[in-house]
Amino acid sequence: MNNWTLTQGYETRDGIVRWDRFGAGPPVVLLHGTPFSSYVWRDVAAALAADHEVYVWDMLGYGASDKHAGQDVSPRAQALIFAELLSHWGLQRPAVVAHDFGGAVALRAHLLHEANYERLALVDAVAHAPWGTGLFRLVRENPDVFPQLPTEVHEGALRAYVGTASHRGLADGTLSAYLAPWLGDEGQAAFYRQMAQGDESYTNDIQDSYGGLDLPVLVCWGTCDTWLPPEKGEQLAAAIPDARICWLRGAGHLVQEDAPTQLLSALKEFLANER
């Protein structure tokens, strides 16, 4: 899966969302976060596809999915699209694995839009305020300024920003793949658009409902995450009845890159366990 391409499309009212599936067996859906895409799951998807039918998608405004001015790419919109996708795929109770902002999307879809899961793994997930790094917050406070940055300034800031998501550092080719969707006029505008719409109200209005979750939940967290520190993982696990927490040693926020073996081992065990 080195040449990561999504071959399917689903048309939403705000543009086409790209998706794909691999393997056969019990279904598992993988949700990415920001500012990433389904590319973040490429190795995990390949490994899980040996025993599962694995679904991946690029959220609206991310990766290979449509990007244009005026799009609603907020957690609210993505959760509605995710619930639609599950129906489109004919999945009634898949297992769901969600990273970063994908955690808020998966939680909103389940709590507000009747998306049912067999089990849920939340990986360094956005779930409680405050969230977003310094740049993220700065963009939210100045949404009209950053899209106007000179190209070279944007590219430099983008490279530095994404690089901090990994504790161990990203290979040049891997970092370039993460940056590619956010380059050019369309990509630059889309990058700051999703930040500007990442309001904490979208987790504030569901966090009191976490105690009512009635399904197996695994919380995975990098011990060296500087975007969402380990205390956030502890807070999330404590808020969900019977949730189990798995620490990924030496990993930053991009645990898929920093600790792929640890993460895959935890996910395989979680997906294989009977309730």
Disulfide bonds with the S-S distance in Angstrom:
none
